[in-house]
């Protein structure tokens, strides 16, 4: 999944806000490192987009329906 830079920036900004004020230097110099670390971590999670998830859910639903139809046909054929 490609990571949206806007979401990454928003996440980094939220993390910076949570840091105590006495860590100002880290807030200012560590932002790029934090972005890189977050991006690397998110890539390792092997996440999929919502769109891909919904597509795969639809495919699974159609597959289940088709399987049920085939099971019904087999039952009818076995009865004959």
Secondary structure, DSSP 8 states (H G I E B T S, - for coil): ----HHHHHHHHHHHHHHS-GGGHHHHHHSHHHHHHHHHHHHHHTT---HHHHHHHHHHHHHHHHHHHHHHHHHHHHHH-
